[in-house]
């Protein structure tokens, strides 16, 4: 991924939809260490999707909205801080890239869903990881079953599923999928002055489901589904670091 590529250049290259104005505005606000929480709250309250995601992040132990202890955007911001706002701003272009990739490369419509509402992965699965560093430090994790990875790789490579038996090909495609997704949010951050660098993706099979957050960082978990494919994404970020 070209480090100099802007969001607009990536949009033209991959046909991504324009960023929602709310995501652009959030990124601009969080890039300022003295950002006004009231201004941030106004942006989030105007976007039902952002509001729902923020409250979900602020109530990590709740299994549904009825169990929320924190019910307002203002209280969620006071509890979770700027790091939480940053992961919301990052996750929006990341999700756009994932859905567009499925549409253009696989002719499939993948939908974002509340991760609490679908059956979680169990046992051995594919884990794709990209670390990033700079003014923002964190990582993106993408998890899917091995069979889902095989279906995706077969579709992108134009091969029959029964013909695709090379684990390296499946891992390579999963890594490139994550490359496209993270390149999209990276350009969004860089456009707002939050320069960061992406490490090469790492892809492996594992049965470990533990999460690792950077010190003082925030985390958002997302899920996407289409047919027999389920993808789980985890974004962690800690802003205003320089490596």
C-alpha positions in Angstrom: 0.0 0.0 0.0 1.5 3.4 -1.0 2.2 5.3 2.1 1.5 8.6 0.3 -2.0 7.5 -0.9 -4.7 9.8 0.3 -8.2 8.7 1.1 -9.5 10.2 -2.2 -6.8 8.3 -4.2 -7.7 5.0 -2.5 -11.4 5.8 -3.1 -10.7 6.1 -6.8 -8.4 3.1 -6.9 -10.8 0.7 -5.1 -14.1 2.4 -5.7 -14.8 3.0 -2.1 -17.9 5.0 -1.1 -17.1 8.5 0.2 -16.5 8.8 3.9 -19.5 9.9 5.9 -19.1 13.5 6.9 -19.4 12.5 10.6 -16.4 10.2 10.3 -14.3 12.9 8.6 -15.3 15.5 11.2 -14.5 13.1 14.1 -11.1 12.4 12.7 -10.4 16.1 12.4 -11.6 16.8 15.9 -9.6 14.0 17.5 -6.4 15.1 15.8 -6.5 18.1 18.1 -5.4 17.3 21.6 -7.5 20.2 22.9 -10.7 19.0 21.1 -14.0 20.1 22.7 -15.9 17.1 24.0 -19.2 19.0 23.5 -18.4 19.5 19.8 -17.6 15.8 19.5 -20.8 14.8 21.3 -22.8 16.9 18.8 -21.3 15.1 15.8 -21.9 11.6 17.3 -25.5 12.4 18.5 -26.4 13.4 14.9 -25.3 10.0 13.5 -27.3 7.1 14.9 -24.8 4.5 13.9 -21.9 6.3 15.6 -24.0 6.8 18.7 -24.9 3.1 18.9 -21.3 2.0 18.4 -20.0 4.4 21.0 -22.5 3.2 23.6 -21.6 -0.4 22.8 -17.9 0.4 23.4 -18.7 2.2 26.6 -20.7 -0.8 27.9 -18.3 -3.7 27.1 -19.9 -6.1 29.6 -23.5 -5.6 28.5 -25.1 -8.3 26.4 -27.8 -5.9 25.1 -28.9 -2.3 25.3 -31.2 -3.0 28.2 -28.1 -3.7 30.3 -26.3 -0.5 29.5 -25.1 1.4 32.6 -24.0 4.3 30.4 -26.8 5.6 28.2 -25.7 9.0 26.9 -23.0 10.0 24.5 -21.8 12.6 26.9 -21.3 10.0 29.7 -19.7 7.6 27.3 -17.2 10.2 26.2 -16.3 11.1 29.8 -15.7 7.4 30.6 -14.0 6.3 27.4 -12.2 9.5 26.2 -10.6 10.5 22.9 -9.1 7.0 22.2 -12.7 5.7 21.9 -13.6 8.5 19.5 -10.5 7.7 17.4 -11.4 4.0 17.0 -14.9 5.0 15.9 -13.4 7.3 13.2 -10.9 4.6 12.1 -13.4 1.8 12.0 -15.8 3.6 9.6 -13.4 3.7 6.5 -12.2 0.2 7.5 -15.7 -1.1 7.3 -16.3 0.7 4.0 -13.3 -1.0 2.5 -14.3 -4.4 3.7 -17.9 -4.2 2.3 -16.7 -2.7 -1.0 -14.0 -5.4 -1.4 -16.6 -8.1 -1.0 -18.9 -6.4 -3.5 -16.3 -5.9 -6.2 -14.1 -8.9 -5.8 -16.7 -11.5 -4.7 -20.0 -10.1 -5.9 -21.3 -10.5 -2.3 -23.1 -8.0 0.0 -21.6 -8.3 3.4 -23.5 -6.6 6.3 -22.2 -5.2 9.5 -24.0 -6.7 12.5 -23.7 -6.3 16.3 -21.1 -8.9 17.3 -23.2 -9.9 20.3 -26.0 -11.1 18.0 -24.1 -13.8 16.1 -22.5 -17.0 17.1 -18.8 -16.4 18.0 -15.9 -18.3 16.5 -14.7 -21.4 18.4 -11.6 -23.4 18.1 -8.9 -23.0 15.5 -9.4 -20.1 13.1 -7.5 -17.6 10.9 -6.1 -14.6 12.6 -4.8 -11.7 10.6 -3.0 -8.9 12.4 -1.6 -5.5 11.4 0.2 -3.2 13.8 0.5 0.5 13.2 2.6 3.2 14.9 3.3 6.9 14.8 1.0 9.6 16.2 -1.5 6.7 16.6 -0.4 3.3 18.0 -2.5 0.2 17.8 -3.5 -2.8 15.7 -6.3 -4.3 13.7 -7.2 -8.0 14.1 -9.4 -9.8 11.6 -10.7 -13.3 12.5 -12.5 -15.8 10.4 -12.9 -19.6 10.2 -10.5 -21.4 8.0 -13.4 -22.4 5.7 -14.5 -18.8 5.4 -11.0 -17.9 4.4 -11.0 -20.6 1.9 -14.2 -19.4 0.4 -12.9 -15.9 0.1 -9.6 -16.9 -1.4 -11.4 -19.1 -4.0 -13.6 -16.2 -5.0 -10.9 -13.7 -5.3 -8.5 -16.1 -7.1 -11.2 -17.4 -9.4 -10.7 -21.0 -8.3 -13.1 -23.7 -7.2 -13.2 -24.1 -3.5 -12.4 -27.8 -3.9 -9.3 -26.8 -5.9 -7.9 -24.5 -3.2 -5.9 -26.7 -0.9 -2.8 -24.5 -0.4 -2.9 -22.9 3.1 -0.3 -20.3 1.9 -2.7 -19.0 -0.8 -5.5 -18.7 1.7 -3.3 -16.8 4.1 -2.0 -14.5 1.4 -5.5 -13.5 0.3 -6.5 -12.9 3.9 -3.5 -10.7 4.4 -4.2 -8.7 1.3 -7.8 -8.2 2.4 -6.5 -6.7 5.7 -4.0 -4.6 3.8 -6.8 -2.9 1.7 -8.9 -2.3 4.8 -6.2 -0.8 6.9 -4.8 1.2 4.1 -8.2 2.9 3.9 -8.3 4.0 7.5 -4.6 4.9 7.5 -5.1 7.4 4.7 -8.0 8.9 6.6 -5.8 9.4 9.6 -2.9 10.8 7.6 -5.3 13.2 5.8 -6.2 14.6 9.3 -2.5 15.0 10.3 -2.3 11.8 12.4 0.6 10.2 10.5 1.2 6.5 11.1 2.9 3.6 9.5 1.6 0.1 8.9 3.6 -3.0 9.6 3.3 -6.0 7.2 0.3 -8.2 7.9 0.8 -11.4 9.9 -1.6 -14.3 9.2 -1.7 -17.5 11.2 -4.1 -20.2 12.5 -4.7 -20.1 16.2 -7.1 -21.1 18.9 -6.2 -18.0 21.0 -9.0 -15.4 21.3 -7.3 -13.1 23.7 -7.3 -9.3 23.0 -4.4 -7.0 23.6 -4.9 -3.3 23.9 -2.1 -0.7 23.9 -1.6 1.2 27.2 -4.4 3.6 27.7 -5.9 2.6 24.4 -9.4 1.9 23.3 -11.0 -1.0 21.5 -13.9 -1.5 19.2 -15.2 -4.9 18.0 -17.2 -5.3 14.8 -18.7 -8.3 13.0 -19.7 -8.8 9.3 -21.7 -11.6 7.8 -22.8 -12.9 4.4 -24.0 -16.4 3.7 -21.6 -18.9 5.4 -19.0 -16.2 5.9 -18.5 -14.4 9.2 -15.7 -11.9 9.8 -14.8 -10.5 13.2 -12.7 -7.3 13.4 -11.1 -5.7 16.4 -9.5 -2.2 16.3 -7.4 -0.9 19.1 -5.8 2.6 19.1 -4.0 5.0 21.4 -3.6 8.5 19.9 -0.9 11.1 20.0 2.2 8.8 20.1 5.3 9.3 18.0 7.5 6.2 17.5 
